[in-house]
Amino acid sequence: MAFPPRFNLTVDLYAKDGFIGRKCPDAVCSLFFKVETSSLNQAVFCPYCGGQFTKEQLHTPDQSEQI
């Protein structure tokens, strides 16, 4: 079975006033918060539980639907 070639796709997400919504993926926490878009080039810490996550792990349900 041959697989199709891989490709990268960029999706722009809405950021109001330089902030973007995030959702903690921790099952116990799962709270929403906002971060500055400039901070998304590094690991992001949940301000509620302190967990450290990559930007790909913090999409809100609406963002995941857009992607």
N, C-alpha and C positions, 0 to 999 in steps of 0.2 A: 504494500500500500504506500503510495507516494503522498507526502505531505506538501501542502502549498508553501511557497517561500515565506519567510518571516518578514514582517515590516513593522515600523514604529508609527504610531498615530498620536498626534498631539491634540488635546482637547482643552480649550480655554474655559475656565470656570469663573463665574461672576464674583467679583471682589468689590464690595462697597467700601469706599473710603480707605482702600488699602488693606482691608481685613477680609479674611475668608473663614467661613464656618467649618468647623471640624467636629468629629464625633469620636469619643474615646472608644476603642474596640474592646476594652476590658469588660468582660461579662458582668462583673460586679458594679463597675462605675457607669459606663455607657452614657456619660453626660456630654452635652454639646458645649462648645466654647469657640472663640474666635482667636485667630493669630494673624500677625502681620504677614502679608504675602512674601516679604523679603526673608522671613525666617524659614520658609519652606525648603531652602537649600541645605538644611541641616536636620538632625534629629529633632523631633518635637516632643515636648513633655506635656502630659495632661496636667492642667493646673489643679485638678481635683484629687486624683489618685497618685500623681507623680510618676506614672508609667512613661517610659520612653518608647516612641514609635517612629517609624518612617512616615513620610508624607503620604505614601500609598496606602497605609493602614488606617488613615484617619478620615476617609471620605464619609460624608453624610449619606443617608439613603437617597436623597435627591441627586447628589453628585454622582453616586454610583449608577443611578438610572440614566444620567446624561452620558456617562462613559460607555 
